[in-house]
Amino acid sequence: MLGERSMKKITNCMEISVKECLDKLIEESNGCKCEKCRYDMMAIALNNLKPYYVTTHLGEVITKIKNMEQQSEANIVVEVTKAIKKVHMSPKH
């Protein structure tokens, strides 16, 4: 039953993948790398990518992330790159 003690949780694997991609790509960029800009970049990219939710037991999520990344890694890189450029052109600070 939902809400009872459970070993499962819901995880958006896309969020994890976008964060990992952003961490790699932002180092190559020349713009702001502050926390606010990073969160804006993640939000922009995630709003343009299909979520990938899974329910997992602890440890299972890593395997599911790897499977998901192989299918959509190119889309993630494209959307994160666009988000970095957009935020660098118009930061909110």
PDB file of N, CA, C and O in Angstrom:
ATOM      1  N   MET A   1       0.838  -1.171   0.000  1.00  0.00           N
ATOM      2  CA  MET A   1       0.000   0.000   0.000  1.00  0.00           C
ATOM      3  C   MET A   1       0.888   1.242   0.000  1.00  0.00           C
ATOM      4  O   MET A   1       1.883   1.300   0.723  1.00  0.00           O
ATOM      5  N   LEU A   2       0.531   2.218  -0.801  1.00  0.00           N
ATOM      6  CA  LEU A   2       1.286   3.461  -0.915  1.00  0.00           C
ATOM      7  C   LEU A   2       1.319   4.182   0.424  1.00  0.00           C
ATOM      8  O   LEU A   2       0.289   4.317   1.085  1.00  0.00           O
ATOM      9  N   GLY A   3       2.496   4.646   0.825  1.00  0.00           N
ATOM     10  CA  GLY A   3       2.626   5.363   2.077  1.00  0.00           C
ATOM     11  C   GLY A   3       3.074   4.484   3.228  1.00  0.00           C
ATOM     12  O   GLY A   3       3.585   4.991   4.226  1.00  0.00           O
ATOM     13  N   GLU A   4       2.895   3.187   3.111  1.00  0.00           N
ATOM     14  CA  GLU A   4       3.370   2.292   4.153  1.00  0.00           C
ATOM     15  C   GLU A   4       4.859   2.094   3.988  1.00  0.00           C
ATOM     16  O   GLU A   4       5.440   2.475   2.972  1.00  0.00           O
ATOM     17  N   ARG A   5       5.467   1.503   4.983  1.00  0.00           N
ATOM     18  CA  ARG A   5       6.894   1.221   4.909  1.00  0.00           C
ATOM     19  C   ARG A   5       7.167   0.409   3.656  1.00  0.00           C
ATOM     20  O   ARG A   5       6.585  -0.652   3.434  1.00  0.00           O
ATOM     21  N   SER A   6       8.054   0.930   2.858  1.00  0.00           N
ATOM     22  CA  SER A   6       8.344   0.288   1.586  1.00  0.00           C
ATOM     23  C   SER A   6       9.807   0.471   1.255  1.00  0.00           C
ATOM     24  O   SER A   6      10.412   1.477   1.627  1.00  0.00           O
ATOM     25  N   MET A   7      10.373  -0.481   0.566  1.00  0.00           N
ATOM     26  CA  MET A   7      11.757  -0.408   0.133  1.00  0.00           C
ATOM     27  C   MET A   7      11.853   0.237  -1.242  1.00  0.00           C
ATOM     28  O   MET A   7      12.953   0.429  -1.758  1.00  0.00           O
ATOM     29  N   LYS A   8      10.724   0.572  -1.836  1.00  0.00           N
ATOM     30  CA  LYS A   8      10.727   1.144  -3.177  1.00  0.00           C
ATOM     31  C   LYS A   8      10.572   2.653  -3.124  1.00  0.00           C
ATOM     32  O   LYS A   8      10.034   3.208  -2.166  1.00  0.00           O
ATOM     33  N   LYS A   9      11.054   3.305  -4.171  1.00  0.00           N
ATOM     34  CA  LYS A   9      10.863   4.740  -4.325  1.00  0.00           C
ATOM     35  C   LYS A   9      10.735   5.030  -5.807  1.00  0.00           C
ATOM     36  O   LYS A   9      11.072   4.189  -6.640  1.00  0.00           O
ATOM     37  N   ILE A  10      10.254   6.212  -6.137  1.00  0.00           N
ATOM     38  CA  ILE A  10      10.128   6.618  -7.533  1.00  0.00           C
ATOM     39  C   ILE A  10      11.303   7.525  -7.854  1.00  0.00           C
ATOM     40  O   ILE A  10      11.585   8.473  -7.122  1.00  0.00           O
ATOM     41  N   THR A  11      11.984   7.232  -8.946  1.00  0.00           N
ATOM     42  CA  THR A  11      13.158   7.997  -9.356  1.00  0.00           C
ATOM     43  C   THR A  11      13.010   8.400 -10.811  1.00  0.00           C
ATOM     44  O   THR A  11      12.656   7.576 -11.654  1.00  0.00           O
ATOM     45  N   ASN A  12      13.281   9.670 -11.112  1.00  0.00           N
ATOM     46  CA  ASN A  12      13.324  10.131 -12.493  1.00  0.00           C
ATOM     47  C   ASN A  12      14.770   9.986 -12.963  1.00  0.00           C
ATOM     48  O   ASN A  12      15.615  10.832 -12.668  1.00  0.00           O
ATOM     49  N   CYS A  13      15.040   8.929 -13.681  1.00  0.00           N
ATOM     50  CA  CYS A  13      16.399   8.667 -14.159  1.00  0.00           C
ATOM     51  C   CYS A  13      16.890   9.769 -15.087  1.00  0.00           C
ATOM     52  O   CYS A  13      18.093  10.017 -15.168  1.00  0.00           O
ATOM     53  N   MET A  14      15.985  10.426 -15.779  1.00  0.00           N
ATOM     54  CA  MET A  14      16.376  11.505 -16.683  1.00  0.00           C
ATOM     55  C   MET A  14      17.033  12.640 -15.899  1.00  0.00           C
ATOM     56  O   MET A  14      17.997  13.241 -16.372  1.00  0.00           O
ATOM     57  N   GLU A  15      16.521  12.936 -14.713  1.00  0.00           N
ATOM     58  CA  GLU A  15      17.101  13.997 -13.885  1.00  0.00           C
ATOM     59  C   GLU A  15      18.553  13.667 -13.523  1.00  0.00           C
ATOM     60  O   GLU A  15      19.422  14.537 -13.561  1.00  0.00           O
ATOM     61  N   ILE A  16      18.797  12.437 -13.181  1.00  0.00           N
ATOM     62  CA  ILE A  16      20.157  12.008 -12.833  1.00  0.00           C
ATOM     63  C   ILE A  16      21.066  12.118 -14.050  1.00  0.00           C
ATOM     64  O   ILE A  16      22.191  12.607 -13.948  1.00  0.00           O
ATOM     65  N   SER A  17      20.582  11.665 -15.197  1.00  0.00           N
ATOM     66  CA  SER A  17      21.383  11.704 -16.423  1.00  0.00           C
ATOM     67  C   SER A  17      21.674  13.131 -16.864  1.00  0.00           C
ATOM     68  O   SER A  17      22.786  13.428 -17.302  1.00  0.00           O
ATOM     69  N   VAL A  18      20.685  14.023 -16.751  1.00  0.00           N
ATOM     70  CA  VAL A  18      20.883  15.426 -17.130  1.00  0.00           C
ATOM     71  C   VAL A  18      21.916  16.072 -16.216  1.00  0.00           C
ATOM     72  O   VAL A  18      22.772  16.820 -16.689  1.00  0.00           O
ATOM     73  N   LYS A  19      21.854  15.799 -14.924  1.00  0.00           N
ATOM     74  CA  LYS A  19      22.826  16.373 -13.990  1.00  0.00           C
ATOM     75  C   LYS A  19      24.239  15.906 -14.328  1.00  0.00           C
ATOM     76  O   LYS A  19      25.173  16.708 -14.336  1.00  0.00           O
ATOM     77  N   GLU A  20      24.398  14.618 -14.605  1.00  0.00           N
ATOM     78  CA  GLU A  20      25.723  14.089 -14.953  1.00  0.00           C
ATOM     79  C   GLU A  20      26.241  14.724 -16.237  1.00  0.00           C
ATOM     80  O   GLU A  20      27.414  15.088 -16.320  1.00  0.00           O
ATOM     81  N   CYS A  21      25.386  14.857 -17.227  1.00  0.00           N
ATOM     82  CA  CYS A  21      25.770  15.467 -18.499  1.00  0.00           C
ATOM     83  C   CYS A  21      26.134  16.937 -18.294  1.00  0.00           C
ATOM     84  O   CYS A  21      27.137  17.412 -18.828  1.00  0.00           O
ATOM     85  N   LEU A  22      25.326  17.648 -17.526  1.00  0.00           N
ATOM     86  CA  LEU A  22      25.595  19.062 -17.251  1.00  0.00           C
ATOM     87  C   LEU A  22      26.934  19.232 -16.543  1.00  0.00           C
ATOM     88  O   LEU A  22      27.704  20.135 -16.872  1.00  0.00           O
ATOM     89  N   ASP A  23      27.209  18.370 -15.578  1.00  0.00           N
ATOM     90  CA  ASP A  23      28.483  18.442 -14.857  1.00  0.00           C
ATOM     91  C   ASP A  23      29.672  18.338 -15.809  1.00  0.00           C
ATOM     92  O   ASP A  23      30.688  19.005 -15.616  1.00  0.00           O
ATOM     93  N   LYS A  24      29.543  17.500 -16.835  1.00  0.00           N
ATOM     94  CA  LYS A  24      30.629  17.333 -17.813  1.00  0.00           C
ATOM     95  C   LYS A  24      30.709  18.521 -18.770  1.00  0.00           C
ATOM     96  O   LYS A  24      31.787  19.074 -18.989  1.00  0.00           O
ATOM     97  N   LEU A  25      29.567  18.911 -19.338  1.00  0.00           N
ATOM     98  CA  LEU A  25      29.560  19.932 -20.384  1.00  0.00           C
ATOM     99  C   LEU A  25      29.795  21.345 -19.867  1.00  0.00           C
ATOM    100  O   LEU A  25      30.352  22.175 -20.586  1.00  0.00           O
ATOM    101  N   ILE A  26      29.391  21.631 -18.656  1.00  0.00           N
ATOM    102  CA  ILE A  26      29.510  23.001 -18.148  1.00  0.00           C
ATOM    103  C   ILE A  26      30.973  23.390 -17.947  1.00  0.00           C
ATOM    104  O   ILE A  26      31.313  24.571 -18.017  1.00  0.00           O
ATOM    105  N   GLU A  27      31.821  22.431 -17.704  1.00  0.00           N
ATOM    106  CA  GLU A  27      33.243  22.728 -17.524  1.00  0.00           C
ATOM    107  C   GLU A  27      33.871  23.242 -18.815  1.00  0.00           C
ATOM    108  O   GLU A  27      34.861  23.972 -18.778  1.00  0.00           O
ATOM    109  N   GLU A  28      33.301  22.864 -19.950  1.00  0.00           N
ATOM    110  CA  GLU A  28      33.815  23.294 -21.251  1.00  0.00           C
ATOM    111  C   GLU A  28      33.251  24.649 -21.674  1.00  0.00           C
ATOM    112  O   GLU A  28      33.695  25.226 -22.666  1.00  0.00           O
ATOM    113  N   SER A  29      32.276  25.157 -20.925  1.00  0.00           N
ATOM    114  CA  SER A  29      31.638  26.419 -21.303  1.00  0.00           C
ATOM    115  C   SER A  29      32.324  27.599 -20.620  1.00  0.00           C
ATOM    116  O   SER A  29      33.058  27.429 -19.646  1.00  0.00           O
ATOM    117  N   ASN A  30      32.073  28.800 -21.150  1.00  0.00           N
ATOM    118  CA  ASN A  30      32.708  30.005 -20.625  1.00  0.00           C
ATOM    119  C   ASN A  30      31.800  30.841 -19.740  1.00  0.00           C
ATOM    120  O   ASN A  30      32.253  31.834 -19.172  1.00  0.00           O
ATOM    121  N   GLY A  31      30.550  30.474 -19.606  1.00  0.00           N
ATOM    122  CA  GLY A  31      29.604  31.289 -18.856  1.00  0.00           C
ATOM    123  C   GLY A  31      29.588  30.972 -17.375  1.00  0.00           C
ATOM    124  O   GLY A  31      30.441  30.250 -16.859  1.00  0.00           O
ATOM    125  N   CYS A  32      28.599  31.529 -16.709  1.00  0.00           N
ATOM    126  CA  CYS A  32      28.444  31.370 -15.268  1.00  0.00           C
ATOM    127  C   CYS A  32      28.171  29.905 -14.910  1.00  0.00           C
ATOM    128  O   CYS A  32      27.447  29.197 -15.611  1.00  0.00           O
ATOM    129  N   LYS A  33      28.765  29.482 -13.813  1.00  0.00           N
ATOM    130  CA  LYS A  33      28.591  28.113 -13.349  1.00  0.00           C
ATOM    131  C   LYS A  33      28.017  28.073 -11.934  1.00  0.00           C
ATOM    132  O   LYS A  33      28.146  27.070 -11.232  1.00  0.00           O
ATOM    133  N   CYS A  34      27.376  29.181 -11.517  1.00  0.00           N
ATOM    134  CA  CYS A  34      26.826  29.246 -10.160  1.00  0.00           C
ATOM    135  C   CYS A  34      25.649  28.268 -10.019  1.00  0.00           C
ATOM    136  O   CYS A  34      25.119  27.761 -11.008  1.00  0.00           O
ATOM    137  N   GLU A  35      25.262  28.022  -8.771  1.00  0.00           N
ATOM    138  CA  GLU A  35      24.193  27.072  -8.491  1.00  0.00           C
ATOM    139  C   GLU A  35      22.876  27.481  -9.150  1.00  0.00           C
ATOM    140  O   GLU A  35      22.172  26.634  -9.701  1.00  0.00           O
ATOM    141  N   LYS A  36      22.538  28.771  -9.098  1.00  0.00           N
ATOM    142  CA  LYS A  36      21.288  29.260  -9.705  1.00  0.00           C
ATOM    143  C   LYS A  36      21.257  28.959 -11.200  1.00  0.00           C
ATOM    144  O   LYS A  36      20.263  28.446 -11.715  1.00  0.00           O
ATOM    145  N   CYS A  37      22.346  29.280 -11.891  1.00  0.00           N
ATOM    146  CA  CYS A  37      22.407  29.029 -13.336  1.00  0.00           C
ATOM    147  C   CYS A  37      22.363  27.536 -13.637  1.00  0.00           C
ATOM    148  O   CYS A  37      21.721  27.115 -14.600  1.00  0.00           O
ATOM    149  N   ARG A  38      23.041  26.736 -12.821  1.00  0.00           N
ATOM    150  CA  ARG A  38      23.031  25.282 -13.029  1.00  0.00           C
ATOM    151  C   ARG A  38      21.615  24.720 -12.887  1.00  0.00           C
ATOM    152  O   ARG A  38      21.194  23.882 -13.686  1.00  0.00           O
ATOM    153  N   TYR A  39      20.879  25.183 -11.868  1.00  0.00           N
ATOM    154  CA  TYR A  39      19.499  24.719 -11.701  1.00  0.00           C
ATOM    155  C   TYR A  39      18.623  25.174 -12.867  1.00  0.00           C
ATOM    156  O   TYR A  39      17.768  24.418 -13.329  1.00  0.00           O
ATOM    157  N   ASP A  40      18.827  26.392 -13.342  1.00  0.00           N
ATOM    158  CA  ASP A  40      18.073  26.865 -14.506  1.00  0.00           C
ATOM    159  C   ASP A  40      18.361  25.992 -15.724  1.00  0.00           C
ATOM    160  O   ASP A  40      17.446  25.627 -16.463  1.00  0.00           O
ATOM    161  N   MET A  41      19.628  25.661 -15.930  1.00  0.00           N
ATOM    162  CA  MET A  41      20.015  24.809 -17.059  1.00  0.00           C
ATOM    163  C   MET A  41      19.356  23.440 -16.953  1.00  0.00           C
ATOM    164  O   MET A  41      18.835  22.918 -17.939  1.00  0.00           O
ATOM    165  N   MET A  42      19.381  22.862 -15.757  1.00  0.00           N
ATOM    166  CA  MET A  42      18.753  21.551 -15.569  1.00  0.00           C
ATOM    167  C   MET A  42      17.261  21.617 -15.848  1.00  0.00           C
ATOM    168  O   MET A  42      16.717  20.744 -16.524  1.00  0.00           O
ATOM    169  N   ALA A  43      16.590  22.650 -15.330  1.00  0.00           N
ATOM    170  CA  ALA A  43      15.143  22.771 -15.524  1.00  0.00           C
ATOM    171  C   ALA A  43      14.793  22.917 -17.001  1.00  0.00           C
ATOM    172  O   ALA A  43      13.845  22.296 -17.483  1.00  0.00           O
ATOM    173  N   ILE A  44      15.554  23.734 -17.715  1.00  0.00           N
ATOM    174  CA  ILE A  44      15.299  23.932 -19.149  1.00  0.00           C
ATOM    175  C   ILE A  44      15.474  22.619 -19.902  1.00  0.00           C
ATOM    176  O   ILE A  44      14.621  22.240 -20.705  1.00  0.00           O
ATOM    177  N   ALA A  45      16.571  21.930 -19.646  1.00  0.00           N
ATOM    178  CA  ALA A  45      16.825  20.658 -20.335  1.00  0.00           C
ATOM    179  C   ALA A  45      15.749  19.631 -19.992  1.00  0.00           C
ATOM    180  O   ALA A  45      15.222  18.965 -20.883  1.00  0.00           O
ATOM    181  N   LEU A  46      15.420  19.499 -18.710  1.00  0.00           N
ATOM    182  CA  LEU A  46      14.424  18.505 -18.295  1.00  0.00           C
ATOM    183  C   LEU A  46      13.043  18.795 -18.876  1.00  0.00           C
ATOM    184  O   LEU A  46      12.289  17.866 -19.166  1.00  0.00           O
ATOM    185  N   ASN A  47      12.705  20.059 -19.048  1.00  0.00           N
ATOM    186  CA  ASN A  47      11.413  20.402 -19.643  1.00  0.00           C
ATOM    187  C   ASN A  47      11.333  20.034 -21.118  1.00  0.00           C
ATOM    188  O   ASN A  47      10.242  19.989 -21.687  1.00  0.00           O
ATOM    189  N   ASN A  48      12.471  19.771 -21.739  1.00  0.00           N
ATOM    190  CA  ASN A  48      12.493  19.396 -23.155  1.00  0.00           C
ATOM    191  C   ASN A  48      12.797  17.919 -23.380  1.00  0.00           C
ATOM    192  O   ASN A  48      12.950  17.481 -24.521  1.00  0.00           O
ATOM    193  N   LEU A  49      12.884  17.163 -22.310  1.00  0.00           N
ATOM    194  CA  LEU A  49      13.157  15.731 -22.404  1.00  0.00           C
ATOM    195  C   LEU A  49      12.025  14.948 -21.743  1.00  0.00           C
ATOM    196  O   LEU A  49      11.403  15.412 -20.787  1.00  0.00           O
ATOM    197  N   LYS A  50      11.777  13.771 -22.263  1.00  0.00           N
ATOM    198  CA  LYS A  50      10.739  12.920 -21.690  1.00  0.00           C
ATOM    199  C   LYS A  50      11.247  12.337 -20.368  1.00  0.00           C
ATOM    200  O   LYS A  50      12.354  11.802 -20.310  1.00  0.00           O
ATOM    201  N   PRO A  51      10.438  12.439 -19.303  1.00  0.00           N
ATOM    202  CA  PRO A  51      10.872  11.850 -18.034  1.00  0.00           C
ATOM    203  C   PRO A  51      10.974  10.337 -18.154  1.00  0.00           C
ATOM    204  O   PRO A  51      10.302   9.721 -18.981  1.00  0.00           O
ATOM    205  N   TYR A  52      11.812   9.754 -17.331  1.00  0.00           N
ATOM    206  CA  TYR A  52      12.000   8.306 -17.326  1.00  0.00           C
ATOM    207  C   TYR A  52      11.937   7.847 -15.876  1.00  0.00           C
ATOM    208  O   TYR A  52      12.962   7.714 -15.207  1.00  0.00           O
ATOM    209  N   TYR A  53      10.718   7.608 -15.400  1.00  0.00           N
ATOM    210  CA  TYR A  53      10.509   7.229 -14.007  1.00  0.00           C
ATOM    211  C   TYR A  53      10.589   5.723 -13.843  1.00  0.00           C
ATOM    212  O   TYR A  53      10.110   4.957 -14.680  1.00  0.00           O
ATOM    213  N   VAL A  54      11.208   5.320 -12.743  1.00  0.00           N
ATOM    214  CA  VAL A  54      11.271   3.905 -12.394  1.00  0.00           C
ATOM    215  C   VAL A  54      10.997   3.763 -10.903  1.00  0.00           C
ATOM    216  O   VAL A  54      11.262   4.673 -10.118  1.00  0.00           O
ATOM    217  N   THR A  55      10.471   2.625 -10.534  1.00  0.00           N
ATOM    218  CA  THR A  55      10.401   2.264  -9.118  1.00  0.00           C
ATOM    219  C   THR A  55      11.483   1.226  -8.915  1.00  0.00           C
ATOM    220  O   THR A  55      11.572   0.248  -9.656  1.00  0.00           O
ATOM    221  N   THR A  56      12.287   1.443  -7.924  1.00  0.00           N
ATOM    222  CA  THR A  56      13.459   0.584  -7.785  1.00  0.00           C
ATOM    223  C   THR A  56      13.701   0.197  -6.336  1.00  0.00           C
ATOM    224  O   THR A  56      13.305   0.893  -5.401  1.00  0.00           O
ATOM    225  N   HIS A  57      14.354  -0.918  -6.193  1.00  0.00           N
ATOM    226  CA  HIS A  57      14.956  -1.254  -4.916  1.00  0.00           C
ATOM    227  C   HIS A  57      16.325  -0.595  -4.920  1.00  0.00           C
ATOM    228  O   HIS A  57      16.897  -0.358  -5.984  1.00  0.00           O
ATOM    229  N   LEU A  58      16.839  -0.307  -3.771  1.00  0.00           N
ATOM    230  CA  LEU A  58      18.143   0.319  -3.658  1.00  0.00           C
ATOM    231  C   LEU A  58      19.160  -0.458  -4.489  1.00  0.00           C
ATOM    232  O   LEU A  58      19.271  -1.677  -4.353  1.00  0.00           O
ATOM    233  N   GLY A  59      19.898   0.234  -5.343  1.00  0.00           N
ATOM    234  CA  GLY A  59      20.903  -0.416  -6.175  1.00  0.00           C
ATOM    235  C   GLY A  59      20.427  -0.732  -7.579  1.00  0.00           C
ATOM    236  O   GLY A  59      21.234  -0.753  -8.508  1.00  0.00           O
ATOM    237  N   GLU A  60      19.143  -0.976  -7.758  1.00  0.00           N
ATOM    238  CA  GLU A  60      18.598  -1.307  -9.070  1.00  0.00           C
ATOM    239  C   GLU A  60      18.634  -0.116 -10.014  1.00  0.00           C
ATOM    240  O   GLU A  60      18.747  -0.284 -11.228  1.00  0.00           O
ATOM    241  N   VAL A  61      18.537   1.093  -9.457  1.00  0.00           N
ATOM    242  CA  VAL A  61      18.442   2.296 -10.274  1.00  0.00           C
ATOM    243  C   VAL A  61      19.659   2.472 -11.169  1.00  0.00           C
ATOM    244  O   VAL A  61      19.519   2.977 -12.283  1.00  0.00           O
ATOM    245  N   ILE A  62      20.824   2.082 -10.732  1.00  0.00           N
ATOM    246  CA  ILE A  62      22.040   2.240 -11.537  1.00  0.00           C
ATOM    247  C   ILE A  62      21.918   1.469 -12.842  1.00  0.00           C
ATOM    248  O   ILE A  62      22.255   1.990 -13.905  1.00  0.00           O
ATOM    249  N   THR A  63      21.446   0.254 -12.774  1.00  0.00           N
ATOM    250  CA  THR A  63      21.266  -0.556 -13.974  1.00  0.00           C
ATOM    251  C   THR A  63      20.246   0.074 -14.906  1.00  0.00           C
ATOM    252  O   THR A  63      20.465   0.122 -16.116  1.00  0.00           O
ATOM    253  N   LYS A  64      19.151   0.552 -14.373  1.00  0.00           N
ATOM    254  CA  LYS A  64      18.110   1.152 -15.202  1.00  0.00           C
ATOM    255  C   LYS A  64      18.586   2.455 -15.824  1.00  0.00           C
ATOM    256  O   LYS A  64      18.229   2.761 -16.962  1.00  0.00           O
ATOM    257  N   ILE A  65      19.382   3.225 -15.100  1.00  0.00           N
ATOM    258  CA  ILE A  65      19.934   4.462 -15.661  1.00  0.00           C
ATOM    259  C   ILE A  65      20.835   4.133 -16.840  1.00  0.00           C
ATOM    260  O   ILE A  65      20.743   4.778 -17.884  1.00  0.00           O
ATOM    261  N   LYS A  66      21.689   3.156 -16.693  1.00  0.00           N
ATOM    262  CA  LYS A  66      22.597   2.778 -17.783  1.00  0.00           C
ATOM    263  C   LYS A  66      21.806   2.364 -19.021  1.00  0.00           C
ATOM    264  O   LYS A  66      22.159   2.750 -20.135  1.00  0.00           O
ATOM    265  N   ASN A  67      20.753   1.591 -18.843  1.00  0.00           N
ATOM    266  CA  ASN A  67      19.923   1.168 -19.970  1.00  0.00           C
ATOM    267  C   ASN A  67      19.253   2.360 -20.632  1.00  0.00           C
ATOM    268  O   ASN A  67      19.204   2.433 -21.860  1.00  0.00           O
ATOM    269  N   MET A  68      18.738   3.291 -19.847  1.00  0.00           N
ATOM    270  CA  MET A  68      18.065   4.462 -20.378  1.00  0.00           C
ATOM    271  C   MET A  68      19.052   5.365 -21.097  1.00  0.00           C
ATOM    272  O   MET A  68      18.736   5.895 -22.162  1.00  0.00           O
ATOM    273  N   GLU A  69      20.242   5.552 -20.536  1.00  0.00           N
ATOM    274  CA  GLU A  69      21.226   6.447 -21.129  1.00  0.00           C
ATOM    275  C   GLU A  69      21.637   5.994 -22.524  1.00  0.00           C
ATOM    276  O   GLU A  69      21.830   6.829 -23.408  1.00  0.00           O
ATOM    277  N   GLN A  70      21.772   4.707 -22.735  1.00  0.00           N
ATOM    278  CA  GLN A  70      22.169   4.205 -24.044  1.00  0.00           C
ATOM    279  C   GLN A  70      21.144   4.572 -25.105  1.00  0.00           C
ATOM    280  O   GLN A  70      21.503   4.766 -26.267  1.00  0.00           O
ATOM    281  N   GLN A  71      19.886   4.668 -24.731  1.00  0.00           N
ATOM    282  CA  GLN A  71      18.819   4.955 -25.684  1.00  0.00           C
ATOM    283  C   GLN A  71      18.676   6.439 -25.977  1.00  0.00           C
ATOM    284  O   GLN A  71      18.249   6.804 -27.073  1.00  0.00           O
ATOM    285  N   SER A  72      19.016   7.298 -25.042  1.00  0.00           N
ATOM    286  CA  SER A  72      18.711   8.717 -25.236  1.00  0.00           C
ATOM    287  C   SER A  72      19.868   9.660 -24.917  1.00  0.00           C
ATOM    288  O   SER A  72      19.649  10.856 -24.725  1.00  0.00           O
ATOM    289  N   GLU A  73      21.075   9.153 -24.858  1.00  0.00           N
ATOM    290  CA  GLU A  73      22.228   9.986 -24.515  1.00  0.00           C
ATOM    291  C   GLU A  73      22.398  11.165 -25.474  1.00  0.00           C
ATOM    292  O   GLU A  73      22.696  12.277 -25.039  1.00  0.00           O
ATOM    293  N   ALA A  74      22.213  10.933 -26.756  1.00  0.00           N
ATOM    294  CA  ALA A  74      22.364  12.011 -27.740  1.00  0.00           C
ATOM    295  C   ALA A  74      21.348  13.119 -27.499  1.00  0.00           C
ATOM    296  O   ALA A  74      21.692  14.299 -27.573  1.00  0.00           O
ATOM    297  N   ASN A  75      20.098  12.755 -27.211  1.00  0.00           N
ATOM    298  CA  ASN A  75      19.067  13.761 -26.928  1.00  0.00           C
ATOM    299  C   ASN A  75      19.412  14.563 -25.679  1.00  0.00           C
ATOM    300  O   ASN A  75      19.183  15.772 -25.633  1.00  0.00           O
ATOM    301  N   ILE A  76      19.951  13.908 -24.683  1.00  0.00           N
ATOM    302  CA  ILE A  76      20.325  14.585 -23.441  1.00  0.00           C
ATOM    303  C   ILE A  76      21.419  15.606 -23.709  1.00  0.00           C
ATOM    304  O   ILE A  76      21.336  16.743 -23.244  1.00  0.00           O
ATOM    305  N   VAL A  77      22.443  15.210 -24.457  1.00  0.00           N
ATOM    306  CA  VAL A  77      23.551  16.118 -24.770  1.00  0.00           C
ATOM    307  C   VAL A  77      23.044  17.335 -25.535  1.00  0.00           C
ATOM    308  O   VAL A  77      23.441  18.463 -25.242  1.00  0.00           O
ATOM    309  N   VAL A  78      22.174  17.114 -26.508  1.00  0.00           N
ATOM    310  CA  VAL A  78      21.628  18.219 -27.305  1.00  0.00           C
ATOM    311  C   VAL A  78      20.854  19.188 -26.411  1.00  0.00           C
ATOM    312  O   VAL A  78      21.071  20.398 -26.486  1.00  0.00           O
ATOM    313  N   GLU A  79      19.967  18.681 -25.579  1.00  0.00           N
ATOM    314  CA  GLU A  79      19.126  19.552 -24.744  1.00  0.00           C
ATOM    315  C   GLU A  79      19.934  20.263 -23.660  1.00  0.00           C
ATOM    316  O   GLU A  79      19.663  21.423 -23.353  1.00  0.00           O
ATOM    317  N   VAL A  80      20.916  19.588 -23.082  1.00  0.00           N
ATOM    318  CA  VAL A  80      21.757  20.232 -22.071  1.00  0.00           C
ATOM    319  C   VAL A  80      22.602  21.325 -22.715  1.00  0.00           C
ATOM    320  O   VAL A  80      22.773  22.398 -22.137  1.00  0.00           O
ATOM    321  N   THR A  81      23.127  21.060 -23.899  1.00  0.00           N
ATOM    322  CA  THR A  81      23.920  22.070 -24.614  1.00  0.00           C
ATOM    323  C   THR A  81      23.072  23.300 -24.920  1.00  0.00           C
ATOM    324  O   THR A  81      23.526  24.429 -24.734  1.00  0.00           O
ATOM    325  N   LYS A  82      21.838  23.085 -25.389  1.00  0.00           N
ATOM    326  CA  LYS A  82      20.941  24.213 -25.667  1.00  0.00           C
ATOM    327  C   LYS A  82      20.623  24.987 -24.388  1.00  0.00           C
ATOM    328  O   LYS A  82      20.562  26.216 -24.407  1.00  0.00           O
ATOM    329  N   ALA A  83      20.424  24.281 -23.289  1.00  0.00           N
ATOM    330  CA  ALA A  83      20.107  24.931 -22.016  1.00  0.00           C
ATOM    331  C   ALA A  83      21.282  25.765 -21.514  1.00  0.00           C
ATOM    332  O   ALA A  83      21.088  26.873 -21.013  1.00  0.00           O
ATOM    333  N   ILE A  84      22.493  25.241 -21.646  1.00  0.00           N
ATOM    334  CA  ILE A  84      23.691  25.988 -21.236  1.00  0.00           C
ATOM    335  C   ILE A  84      23.782  27.283 -22.033  1.00  0.00           C
ATOM    336  O   ILE A  84      24.006  28.351 -21.464  1.00  0.00           O
ATOM    337  N   LYS A  85      23.608  27.190 -23.344  1.00  0.00           N
ATOM    338  CA  LYS A  85      23.685  28.385 -24.197  1.00  0.00           C
ATOM    339  C   LYS A  85      22.607  29.398 -23.830  1.00  0.00           C
ATOM    340  O   LYS A  85      22.875  30.597 -23.756  1.00  0.00           O
ATOM    341  N   LYS A  86      21.391  28.917 -23.601  1.00  0.00           N
ATOM    342  CA  LYS A  86      20.279  29.812 -23.281  1.00  0.00           C
ATOM    343  C   LYS A  86      20.529  30.564 -21.974  1.00  0.00           C
ATOM    344  O   LYS A  86      20.307  31.773 -21.902  1.00  0.00           O
ATOM    345  N   VAL A  87      20.986  29.864 -20.952  1.00  0.00           N
ATOM    346  CA  VAL A  87      21.232  30.506 -19.659  1.00  0.00           C
ATOM    347  C   VAL A  87      22.432  31.441 -19.740  1.00  0.00           C
ATOM    348  O   VAL A  87      22.416  32.518 -19.143  1.00  0.00           O
ATOM    349  N   HIS A  88      23.469  31.045 -20.468  1.00  0.00           N
ATOM    350  CA  HIS A  88      24.636  31.920 -20.613  1.00  0.00           C
ATOM    351  C   HIS A  88      24.269  33.215 -21.333  1.00  0.00           C
ATOM    352  O   HIS A  88      24.827  34.270 -21.033  1.00  0.00           O
ATOM    353  N   MET A  89      23.335  33.142 -22.280  1.00  0.00           N
ATOM    354  CA  MET A  89      22.920  34.336 -23.024  1.00  0.00           C
ATOM    355  C   MET A  89      22.035  35.253 -22.184  1.00  0.00           C
ATOM    356  O   MET A  89      21.989  36.463 -22.410  1.00  0.00           O
ATOM    357  N   SER A  90      21.328  34.665 -21.207  1.00  0.00           N
ATOM    358  CA  SER A  90      20.394  35.465 -20.411  1.00  0.00           C
ATOM    359  C   SER A  90      20.303  34.934 -18.975  1.00  0.00           C
ATOM    360  O   SER A  90      19.268  34.397 -18.582  1.00  0.00           O
ATOM    361  N   PRO A  91      21.380  35.080 -18.187  1.00  0.00           N
ATOM    362  CA  PRO A  91      21.333  34.597 -16.797  1.00  0.00           C
ATOM    363  C   PRO A  91      20.340  35.421 -15.972  1.00  0.00           C
ATOM    364  O   PRO A  91      20.086  36.587 -16.275  1.00  0.00           O
ATOM    365  N   LYS A  92      19.789  34.808 -14.939  1.00  0.00           N
ATOM    366  CA  LYS A  92      18.772  35.481 -14.121  1.00  0.00           C
ATOM    367  C   LYS A  92      19.370  36.210 -12.922  1.00  0.00           C
ATOM    368  O   LYS A  92      18.666  36.482 -11.950  1.00  0.00           O
ATOM    369  N   HIS A  93      20.640  36.521 -12.980  1.00  0.00           N
ATOM    370  CA  HIS A  93      21.248  37.294 -11.882  1.00  0.00           C
ATOM    371  C   HIS A  93      22.064  38.433 -12.417  1.00  0.00           C
ATOM    372  O   HIS A  93      22.649  39.190 -11.642  1.00  0.00           O
TER     373      HIS A  93
END
